[in-house]
């Protein structure tokens, strides 16, 4: 039985659900409240995916209606969001870099994670906000000093679609340009809509696509990755402890605005992306206000 895990409800109050198909191929939503309070590291480490299959087969999960409910990130706030840079040869080239011979690693704050359809803020001073469709790995068991890629594969619980939104002016130029600055902005890591168990798809052969205002920008396949998911997990385990619920973003293919071929994201733009088998995101972007602007707007509304 193929399953998709999701979290539905208002931000901060999401409820865990599983989506399964009946014998007619109709998707139905079932509450996971009897098994877990959330889809998080604890759920995954406690063999939550297998327990979900058993509970569904036994008829122990109540069906619910998902109509009208917001879809949040399919994994609750992870302990770590680890990212791999320049993992597609063509993207390295359009970025002006040589393809790496070992994985390029950086971190994003966990508070950047958001839902796949949430309104998307462009930072107040940003002029070069960019999209990056990526395959996201969700860790299911602790990974530390792994001895092989086979061991690494066993630590992968599943996969999610992701967008590693990046402010290039903050990230790259000059002495003060840093990847951390350009990759840490609010709501800059939308995940989902689904967490799909690892055994249900071939992570090494998934199409990835991005559209901006309906026009295709990225179209590639995970088969073009320099370092595949198991290699990435094995490599990272030599330098850090990966814990259940952690998310790894595996890099983006060519077709970003940094290439110079496209305009950066503007207020009102709609950015959509999808990864085969993992669903589609759609987010409309707006210009975020500074704190002073927010206070002034609030005061004006209260007058």
C-alpha positions in Angstrom: 0.0 0.0 0.0 1.4 3.3 -1.0 1.2 6.0 1.6 1.7 9.8 1.8 2.1 11.6 5.1 0.9 15.1 5.7 0.2 17.7 8.4 -3.1 19.6 8.0 -4.4 22.7 9.9 -3.4 26.2 10.8 0.3 27.0 11.3 1.4 25.7 14.7 -1.7 23.6 15.1 -1.2 21.0 12.3 -2.6 17.5 12.8 -0.9 14.4 11.4 -2.6 12.4 8.7 -1.8 9.7 6.2 -3.3 9.5 2.7 -4.0 6.1 1.2 -5.8 4.8 -1.8 -8.8 2.5 -1.6 -9.4 -0.4 -4.0 -10.9 2.0 -6.5 -7.9 4.3 -6.5 -9.6 7.0 -4.5 -7.4 8.9 -2.1 -8.7 9.0 1.5 -7.3 10.8 4.5 -6.9 9.1 7.9 -6.0 10.7 11.2 -2.8 9.6 12.9 -3.8 11.0 16.3 -4.1 7.5 17.7 -0.5 6.8 16.9 1.3 10.1 17.3 0.9 13.7 18.2 2.9 14.8 15.1 5.0 13.6 12.2 8.4 14.2 13.7 11.6 12.5 14.6 10.0 10.6 17.4 7.3 9.1 15.2 9.9 8.1 12.5 12.4 6.6 15.0 9.6 4.5 16.6 8.9 2.8 13.2 5.9 5.1 12.7 5.6 4.3 9.0 5.3 0.5 9.5 2.9 1.1 12.4 0.8 3.2 10.2 0.6 0.5 7.6 -0.5 -2.0 10.3 -3.1 0.3 11.7 -4.6 1.0 8.3 -4.7 -2.7 7.5 -6.5 -3.3 10.8 -9.0 -0.5 10.2 -7.9 1.3 13.3 -7.4 4.8 11.9 -10.5 7.0 11.4 -11.1 8.6 8.1 -11.3 12.4 8.1 -12.2 15.1 5.6 -9.3 17.3 4.5 -11.5 19.8 2.6 -10.6 23.4 3.3 -7.6 22.6 5.6 -4.3 24.2 5.1 -1.4 21.9 4.2 1.7 22.5 6.3 5.2 21.1 6.1 4.8 17.3 6.2 7.6 17.0 8.8 7.3 19.0 12.1 10.1 21.5 12.7 13.3 19.5 12.2 16.3 19.7 14.5 18.6 20.4 11.5 18.1 21.4 7.9 21.3 20.4 6.1 21.9 21.5 2.5 24.1 20.3 -0.3 25.3 23.0 -2.7 26.3 22.7 -6.4 25.1 19.1 -6.7 24.2 19.3 -10.4 27.0 19.9 -12.9 24.9 22.4 -15.0 23.9 24.4 -12.0 27.5 24.7 -10.9 28.4 26.0 -14.3 25.6 28.6 -14.3 26.8 29.7 -10.9 30.4 30.2 -12.1 31.8 27.3 -10.1 33.5 24.0 -10.9 31.6 20.9 -10.1 32.6 19.7 -6.6 34.6 16.5 -6.0 33.2 16.2 -2.4 29.8 17.5 -1.2 29.5 21.2 -0.5 27.6 21.5 2.9 25.8 24.3 4.6 23.0 24.7 7.1 19.7 26.5 7.1 17.8 27.5 10.4 14.9 25.2 11.1 12.6 28.2 11.6 12.8 28.8 7.8 10.6 25.7 7.2 7.0 26.5 6.0 4.1 25.0 4.1 4.0 24.4 0.4 1.1 26.8 -0.3 1.8 29.5 2.3 2.1 33.1 1.3 5.8 33.8 0.6 7.6 37.0 1.9 10.4 38.6 -0.1 12.7 40.3 2.4 12.2 44.1 2.6 15.6 45.0 1.0 15.9 42.0 -1.3 16.5 42.5 -5.0 17.8 39.1 -6.0 15.4 36.5 -4.4 15.8 33.2 -6.3 14.0 29.8 -6.5 15.7 26.3 -6.2 13.6 23.1 -6.6 15.2 20.3 -4.7 14.7 16.7 -3.5 14.6 16.7 0.3 15.7 13.7 2.4 14.0 13.0 5.7 16.1 11.0 8.2 14.4 8.1 10.0 17.1 6.8 12.3 20.3 8.3 13.8 23.2 8.4 11.4 26.7 8.8 12.8 30.0 7.5 11.4 28.3 5.2 8.9 30.5 2.7 7.2 28.8 2.4 3.9 26.2 3.9 1.6 24.0 0.8 2.3 23.9 1.8 5.9 23.1 5.3 4.9 20.2 4.2 2.7 18.7 2.5 5.7 18.6 5.8 7.6 16.4 7.5 5.0 12.8 7.4 6.1 11.4 9.2 3.0 11.5 12.2 0.7 9.8 15.6 0.3 9.7 18.3 -2.4 11.6 21.4 -1.3 12.4 25.0 -2.4 15.7 26.4 -1.1 14.8 30.0 -1.6 18.0 32.1 -1.7 18.8 35.8 -1.7 21.8 36.1 -4.0 22.9 39.6 -3.0 23.2 38.4 0.6 24.8 35.1 -0.4 27.5 35.8 -2.9 29.2 39.1 -3.7 31.9 41.0 -1.7 33.6 40.2 1.6 30.4 40.1 3.5 28.5 37.8 1.2 27.8 34.5 3.0 25.7 31.5 2.1 24.2 31.6 5.6 23.0 35.1 5.1 21.4 34.3 1.8 19.8 31.0 2.9 18.3 31.9 6.3 15.3 34.2 5.5 11.9 33.7 6.9 9.7 31.1 5.2 12.6 30.3 2.8 12.3 26.5 3.0 8.8 25.4 2.0 8.5 21.6 2.2 5.8 19.2 0.9 3.0 18.7 0.4 3.8 15.1 1.2 6.4 12.9 2.9 6.6 9.8 0.9 8.3 6.7 2.3 11.7 5.9 0.8 10.7 2.4 -0.5 7.9 3.8 -2.7 10.0 5.6 -5.3 13.3 5.6 -7.0 15.0 8.8 -5.6 17.7 8.5 -8.3 15.2 9.0 -11.1 12.7 11.7 -10.3 11.8 14.7 -12.5 12.1 18.2 -10.9 10.4 21.3 -12.4 9.9 24.9 -11.5 7.5 27.4 -13.1 7.4 31.2 -12.5 4.1 32.8 -13.5 3.4 29.6 -15.5 6.6 29.7 -17.5 9.0 26.8 -17.1 12.4 27.7 -15.4 13.8 24.4 -14.2 13.4 20.9 -15.7 15.8 18.2 -14.8 16.1 14.8 -13.1 17.7 13.6 -9.9 19.7 11.2 -12.0 21.8 14.2 -12.9 22.9 14.7 -9.2 26.6 14.4 -8.6 26.1 12.9 -5.2 23.1 10.6 -4.8 21.1 10.6 -1.5 22.8 7.6 0.1 26.2 9.1 -0.7 25.1 12.4 0.8 23.9 10.8 4.0 27.0 8.7 4.4 29.3 11.7 3.8 27.4 13.9 6.3 27.5 11.2 9.0 31.3 11.5 9.1 31.0 15.1 10.2 27.8 15.4 12.2 25.1 13.4 13.9 21.9 13.2 11.8 18.9 12.6 13.9 15.4 11.3 13.1 13.3 14.1 11.6 16.3 16.0 10.2 15.9 17.2 6.6 18.7 17.3 3.9 18.2 19.3 0.8 20.2 17.7 -2.0 20.8 20.7 -4.3 19.1 22.3 -7.3 19.5 21.8 -11.0 20.1 24.5 -13.6 17.5 27.2 -14.4 17.7 29.6 -11.5 17.7 33.4 -11.8 21.3 33.5 -10.8 22.1 32.2 -14.3 21.3 35.7 -15.7 18.7 34.2 -18.0 15.6 35.1 -15.9 14.3 37.9 -13.7 14.5 37.4 -9.9 11.3 36.9 -8.0 9.1 40.0 -7.8 6.1 40.8 -5.6 3.0 39.2 -7.1 5.0 36.4 -8.8 3.6 32.9 -8.4 6.3 30.2 -8.1 5.3 26.6 -8.6 7.5 23.5 -8.4 7.1 19.8 -8.3 9.1 16.6 -7.9 7.7 13.4 -9.4 5.8 11.4 -6.8 6.2 14.1 -4.1 3.6 16.6 -5.2 3.5 20.2 -6.2 4.0 23.5 -4.4 2.4 26.9 -5.3 3.3 30.1 -3.5 2.5 33.7 -4.3 5.2 36.2 -3.2 4.8 39.6 -1.5 7.1 42.3 -0.2 7.6 41.9 3.5 7.5 45.0 5.7 10.2 46.2 8.1 9.3 46.2 11.7 8.8 50.0 11.6 6.4 49.6 8.6 4.5 46.9 10.3 4.0 49.0 13.5 3.0 52.0 11.4 0.4 49.9 9.5 -1.0 48.5 12.7 -1.3 51.9 14.2 -3.1 53.2 11.1 -5.5 50.3 11.1 -6.3 51.0 14.8 -7.0 54.7 14.2 
